[in-house]
Amino acid sequence: MERLEYKSLPARELKTDETGGELEGLAACFCNLDDSFWPDILAPGCFAEDLPVFLAEGFVSGINHDWCQPIGKTLEARETPDGLFVRAAISDTTAGRDVRTLLRDGVVKRLSIGLRVLGRTWLETASEVSAWWQSVRYSPTTRTSSTSRST
């Protein structure tokens, strides 16, 4: 079995409802270099096959992927042209209320995911990254810079 990896990105379009009981946003962005030790680029389509299982069996873990203190459940997860969109309910538990407070106060600025990598292609130079981006018809924008290690 592949080991679990974690990807953390600045939360793009992170929103909460009035009560803080739900959150939504892009949990992972496609085609951007993440900020891991060896930056990865998530390809469009990489989540599609496992989304039904994630929706049926997954949950929202606590801060720093603390699986011993889940804070809620996923209500929606789908791939968009920009990345993996998630909407989740935050449970009314001590840990959930703490997260609601952190979200409301603007402390939480990143979302992260845990995933198992089933395939990987190593791109070692900027020209290889550029060629890969062209192969998936992607062009970096000011919002998603090719020179930035985060989105």
N, C-alpha and C positions, 0 to 999 in steps of 0.2 A: 504494500500500500504506500502511495506517495505521502510524503510528510506534509503537514499543514503549513502553509505560508501565510503571512499577513501583509496586506497592502494598506497603507494609510495615506490619504490625500486630503488636502484642504477641502472642506465641504463646499461644494459649489451648489448654490441654490438651496441651501439648507433652510427649511422652514418648519415651524411648529404651529399647532393650532392655538387658539386663545388660552386653553387650559394647560397647554404643554403636554397633553395626553397622547398626542401623535406627532411624529416628525416625518419629514420626507426630504429627499434630496438625492443627488448623485453620489452613490457610495464608491464608485469606481469609474474612471474616465478612460475611454478608448484612445489609443494612438499617442498618449502622452508618456513621457518618461516619469516614472514614479520616483520617490525619494529613498528607495531601498539601497543597500550597499552596492549591489550591481543593478542599476536601474532596469526595470522591466517596462515593456509596452504591452498593454492588454489589447488584444485584437478584437474587433467587432465579431460577435457571434460566440465568443468564448464562454459565455454563461448560459446560452440558450438551452442546451440539452439538459442541464441540471436545475433549472428554475422551478419546474413542477415539484421536484423532490424538496428543494429548499423551502418552498411555500408550504408544503405539507408537513415537513418534519423540522424545519429550522426554527431558530429563535434569535432574538437580539441579545447578545451577551453583554455583560457589564463593561465598565470602563477597562481598557487594556485587555480586552477579550477574557474577562473573568467569567468563565463558564459556570463557576459555582454560584454566581449571583446574576442569573438572567434578569434583564430589565423589561422584557416585553416580547412581542411576537410580530413577525412580518405580516402585513396585510396585503401588500402588493410588491411585486418585484418584476421588472421587465427591462429588456434592453431597449435603449433609445439610440438615435444616431450618435449621441454624445457619450453614452456609457450605461452603467447599471443604475437604474432608478429604483429606489426603495421607499416604501411608506410603511411605517411601523407604529404600533400602539405601545405606549410605555405603561407598564403595570403600576398599580397603586401600591407599591411596596416601599420599604425604606430606600433601597438602592434606586428604584424608579423615581421616587420623589427627589432624591439627590440629583439625578440626571436632569429632571425637569427644571430644577433650580439652576443648574449649570447652563442648560440651553437658554433659559429665559434671560440669564445674566450675560449671555454672550461669551461664556468661558469655553464651551465646546465649539471648536472651529474645524474639527477634522472628523471624518467618518472613516471607518476602516472595515475591511472584510477579511475573512479567513477563507483560503481556497487551496485546493490541491491542483498542482500544475500537471496536466496530462501530456503536454507537448511544449517544447521550447526550442527556439532557434536563436543562436547567439549572433548578435550584430555587434561588431567590434569597433566600427568606425562611423563617423558622422555620415559618410557617403552611403554606407550600408543601411543606416537608419533612414536616410532620405530615400533610398531606393525602395525600402520596405513601405514607407509612407506612400510613395507613388503607386506601389502595387495594390494598395487598398484604397486608392483614390482619395488620399488625405493630404491636406496642405495646412501646415501650422499657421495659426493666426496670432494676433496680439494677445488673445485670451488664452491660447495654448501654445506657448513658445517652445520652439525646438531646442532652445538653449537653456531653458529652465528645467530644474529637476523636480518641479512640482507644477500643479495646474493652478 
